[in-house]
Amino acid sequence: MSPAPRFGYAQQEQLILNAAAKVIEESSLLNFKMSAIAKEAGISMGSVYKHVQAKEDVLVALTVSFLKHRFELFKPYFELPMTTPEKLLGVHLVSDEVLNLYSFDKSLEHLMANEAIMQKSSIGWNDKLRQINHQIYQQFRGILQQAIDSSELELQNEGPDGLTELEFGLWALAVGNAHIERQTSMAQLPIKSLKSIQIQNVFRFINSFKWKTPLNDSSLVTVNKALASLNLVSQQ
């Protein structure tokens, strides 16, 4: 009779991802070795390959992990007693210290835009990535749809296209601000600052839609207090 495994399947997978994160932090997203992951995890290469079949799988798996982290992070946030515009603004102000699961999250997120990685990763991990992306999409779509159903947001005759425009604009601002953040010379104030140009642009974009209660100066105070109540802003 063979000995019982030291870890269950899910436990072993998490062990591998933890090891992968440490190996990448000590090397890079492009130069890490699968053998180093096995050594760090203290398991055989055969066991590693039961979970991730290539370096591309490792990158996708780590992406799935930090996206799951963000999905869970925003669950209690969206339940806070704020207007929908305030919730949308606050999303852009969550501290990177809280938002990121790994030190290389932003670089990994940028790297995952490379189609070659997706093509070389396994079907299983691609499916998991699609699932968590869909969950996050539904999470944000849900609060927007609720705002429409409650008449908090009026799209007039814009119909579904108006909602798509709002979603796309918020996503584009988030991606653009992240890109600017990597180019610190372009930022006059910290990206996450309430007075930064980036946040002011988000403020104006949200208010370009017809809300029952648009954002105003007091909204900034409300948002900051709400984020602090869940420790979603920097404690420094």
C-alpha positions in Angstrom: 0.0 0.0 0.0 1.4 3.4 -1.0 1.8 6.0 1.7 -1.0 8.6 2.1 -0.2 12.0 0.4 1.2 14.7 2.7 -1.3 17.2 1.3 -4.6 17.2 -0.5 -4.8 18.3 -4.1 -5.9 21.9 -3.3 -3.3 22.2 -0.5 -0.6 21.0 -2.8 -1.6 23.4 -5.5 -1.5 26.3 -3.1 1.9 25.1 -1.9 3.1 25.2 -5.5 1.7 28.7 -6.1 3.3 30.0 -2.9 6.6 28.6 -3.9 6.2 30.0 -7.4 5.6 33.5 -6.0 8.7 33.3 -3.9 10.9 32.0 -6.8 9.6 34.7 -9.1 10.3 37.4 -6.5 13.8 36.1 -6.2 14.3 36.0 -10.0 11.8 37.4 -12.4 8.5 36.7 -14.2 10.5 35.7 -17.3 13.5 33.9 -15.9 12.2 31.6 -13.1 12.7 27.9 -13.4 10.1 25.1 -12.8 12.8 23.1 -11.0 13.2 26.0 -8.5 9.5 25.9 -7.7 9.6 22.2 -7.0 12.6 22.7 -4.8 11.0 25.6 -2.9 7.8 23.6 -2.4 9.7 20.5 -1.3 7.9 18.2 -3.8 8.9 16.3 -6.9 8.7 17.7 -10.4 6.1 15.1 -11.2 3.8 16.5 -8.5 4.4 20.0 -9.8 3.4 19.0 -13.3 0.1 17.5 -12.0 -0.9 21.1 -11.4 1.0 23.3 -13.8 2.3 21.9 -17.0 4.5 24.8 -18.1 5.8 28.2 -17.1 2.8 29.8 -18.8 0.5 27.8 -16.6 2.3 29.2 -13.5 1.8 32.8 -14.8 -1.9 32.2 -15.5 -2.4 30.4 -12.1 -0.8 33.3 -10.2 -3.1 35.7 -12.1 -6.1 33.7 -11.1 -5.0 33.8 -7.5 -4.6 37.6 -7.3 -7.9 38.1 -9.2 -9.7 35.9 -6.7 -8.1 38.0 -4.0 -9.5 41.2 -5.5 -12.9 39.6 -6.0 -13.2 38.7 -2.4 -11.8 42.1 -1.3 -14.5 44.0 -3.0 -17.4 41.9 -1.7 -17.7 43.7 1.7 -16.8 47.0 0.1 -19.8 47.0 -2.3 -22.1 46.3 0.7 -21.1 49.6 2.4 -23.9 52.2 2.7 -22.7 54.5 0.0 -24.1 55.7 -3.3 -23.0 53.8 -6.4 -21.0 56.7 -7.7 -19.1 56.8 -4.4 -18.4 53.0 -4.6 -17.1 53.4 -8.2 -14.8 56.2 -7.2 -13.5 54.3 -4.2 -12.5 51.4 -6.3 -9.8 53.6 -7.9 -8.5 54.6 -4.4 -8.0 51.2 -2.8 -4.3 51.0 -1.7 -2.0 48.9 -3.7 -0.7 47.3 -0.5 -4.2 45.8 0.0 -5.2 45.3 -3.7 -2.1 43.4 -4.7 -1.5 39.8 -3.6 2.1 39.6 -4.9 4.8 42.2 -5.3 4.7 41.6 -9.0 0.9 41.8 -9.6 1.0 44.9 -11.8 3.8 43.5 -14.0 2.1 40.2 -14.2 -1.2 41.8 -15.2 0.6 43.7 -17.9 2.3 40.5 -19.1 -0.9 38.6 -19.3 -2.0 40.9 -22.2 0.4 38.9 -24.3 -1.7 36.5 -26.4 1.3 34.1 -26.7 1.1 33.2 -23.0 -2.5 32.3 -23.2 -1.9 30.2 -26.3 0.8 28.2 -24.5 -1.0 27.7 -21.2 -3.3 24.7 -20.6 -7.0 24.7 -21.3 -7.8 24.1 -17.6 -6.0 27.2 -16.4 -7.4 29.3 -19.3 -10.8 28.2 -18.2 -10.1 29.2 -14.6 -8.9 32.6 -15.7 -12.0 33.2 -17.8 -14.2 32.1 -14.9 -12.7 34.6 -12.4 -12.7 37.4 -15.0 -16.4 36.7 -15.6 -17.1 36.8 -11.8 -15.4 40.1 -11.5 -17.3 41.5 -14.5 -20.6 40.3 -13.0 -19.6 41.8 -9.6 -19.3 45.3 -11.1 -22.1 44.8 -13.6 -24.3 43.8 -10.6 -24.0 47.1 -8.8 -24.5 49.1 -11.9 -27.6 47.1 -12.8 -28.9 47.6 -9.3 -28.4 51.3 -9.7 -30.5 51.3 -12.9 -33.2 49.1 -11.4 -33.5 51.4 -8.4 -33.5 54.5 -10.6 -30.3 55.7 -9.0 -28.8 55.8 -12.5 -30.9 57.0 -15.5 -29.5 56.0 -18.9 -32.4 57.8 -20.7 -32.5 56.4 -24.3 -29.0 55.1 -24.2 -30.1 51.6 -23.4 -27.5 48.8 -23.0 -25.0 50.8 -24.9 -25.0 53.4 -22.2 -24.2 50.9 -19.5 -21.4 49.4 -21.7 -20.0 52.9 -22.2 -19.9 53.4 -18.4 -18.3 50.0 -17.8 -15.7 50.5 -20.6 -14.9 54.0 -19.5 -14.2 53.0 -15.9 -12.1 50.0 -17.0 -10.1 52.3 -19.4 -9.4 54.8 -16.7 -8.2 52.0 -14.3 -5.9 50.6 -17.0 -4.7 54.0 -18.0 -4.0 55.2 -14.5 -2.1 52.0 -13.8 0.0 52.6 -16.9 0.7 56.2 -15.8 1.7 55.0 -12.3 4.5 52.9 -13.8 5.7 56.2 -15.4 6.1 58.1 -12.2 7.6 61.1 -13.9 4.2 61.8 -15.4 2.4 61.9 -12.0 2.2 65.2 -10.3 0.6 63.7 -7.3 0.3 60.1 -6.0 -2.1 58.2 -8.2 -4.2 57.2 -5.2 -4.5 60.7 -3.8 -8.0 62.3 -3.7 -6.5 65.4 -5.3 -4.6 63.7 -8.1 -5.4 64.5 -11.7 -6.2 60.8 -12.3 -8.8 60.6 -9.5 -10.3 64.0 -10.6 -10.7 62.6 -14.1 -12.5 59.5 -12.7 -14.7 61.9 -10.7 -15.7 63.9 -13.8 -16.3 60.8 -15.9 -18.7 59.2 -13.3 -20.6 62.5 -13.1 -21.0 62.7 -16.8 -23.8 60.1 -16.4 -27.2 61.0 -14.9 -27.1 59.9 -11.3 -29.8 60.7 -8.7 -27.0 61.8 -6.4 -23.9 62.8 -8.3 -20.5 63.0 -6.7 -19.6 66.2 -4.8 -16.8 67.3 -2.5 -18.4 65.6 0.5 -18.4 62.3 -1.5 -14.6 62.3 -1.3 -14.8 62.4 2.6 -17.4 59.6 2.6 -15.3 57.4 0.3 -12.2 57.9 2.3 -13.9 57.0 5.6 -15.5 53.9 4.0 -12.2 52.7 2.6 -10.6 53.2 6.0 -13.3 51.3 7.8 -12.3 48.2 5.8 -8.5 49.0 5.9 -8.5 49.5 2.2 -6.3 52.6 2.3 -2.6 52.9 3.2 -2.0 53.0 6.9 1.2 55.1 6.4 
